[in-house]
């Protein structure tokens, strides 16, 4: 790719990024949105998080895990249990991490 082509590509990507990020800021008044869409968008961050976390928990190198002796399963279960018990994000992360490190170091999983 030549220097001009690279510069044109970077400028185009910057323009597209600016327009898509500013799409909701540019209008002077709030964009009309149906109630069902507004309600559905409340779950978008959770869906994105699950799309990232779930494959990491149940897959290794592109394949489903084939043993129950995987510390990620127990760490995810412990973190979920903590969250449903205490409703705290920090505790969920700490408990899940402690269980995972404990199983890896303690049992060598």
SVG drawing of the C-alpha trace seen along z (x, -y; Angstrom):
<svg xmlns="http://www.w3.org/2000/svg" viewBox="-43 -22 47 57">
<polyline fill="none" stroke="black" stroke-width="0.4" points="0.0,0.0 1.4,-3.4 1.7,-6.3 -1.2,-8.1 -3.4,-5.1 -2.6,-4.5 -3.2,-8.2 -6.6,-8.1 -7.6,-4.9 -6.7,-6.4 -8.6,-9.6 -11.7,-7.6 -11.7,-5.5 -11.4,-8.5 -14.3,-10.2 -16.5,-7.1 -15.6,-6.8 -16.4,-10.4 -19.8,-10.2 -20.8,-7.0 -19.8,-8.2 -21.4,-11.6 -24.6,-10.3 -26.5,-10.6 -24.9,-14.0 -25.4,-15.9 -29.3,-16.1 -30.7,-19.1 -33.5,-17.0 -33.7,-13.5 -34.3,-10.9 -37.7,-9.2 -37.3,-5.6 -40.0,-3.0 -40.3,-1.8 -39.6,1.8 -36.3,0.8 -35.3,-1.3 -36.1,1.6 -34.1,4.0 -31.1,1.7 -30.9,2.0 -29.6,5.6 -27.0,4.8 -24.0,4.4 -24.9,7.7 -25.2,9.5 -21.9,8.1 -20.2,9.2 -21.6,12.7 -20.5,12.9 -16.9,12.3 -16.9,14.2 -18.9,17.4 -16.6,18.7 -13.6,18.0 -15.1,20.1 -16.2,23.1 -13.6,23.3 -9.9,24.0 -8.1,23.3 -11.4,23.2 -12.8,26.4 -15.2,27.1 -13.4,28.2 -13.5,32.0 -12.9,32.3 -14.6,31.2 -11.2,30.5 -11.0,27.0 -10.6,24.2 -12.5,21.8 -15.8,23.7 -15.4,23.6 -14.3,20.0 -17.3,19.0 -19.6,20.9 -18.1,19.4 -18.2,15.9 -21.9,16.3 -22.8,17.7 -21.1,14.7 -22.9,12.2 -26.3,13.7 -25.6,13.8 -24.0,10.3 -24.8,8.4 -21.3,7.0 -19.1,6.9 -15.8,6.5 -16.5,9.5 -17.5,11.5 -14.2,10.8 -12.1,11.4 -13.9,14.7 -13.7,16.0 -10.0,15.1 -9.2,16.7 -10.9,19.9 -9.2,20.1 -5.7,19.3 -6.3,21.7 -7.2,24.6 -4.3,23.9 -1.7,23.5 -3.2,25.9 -4.3,28.8 -2.2,28.0 -5.2,27.9"/>
</svg>
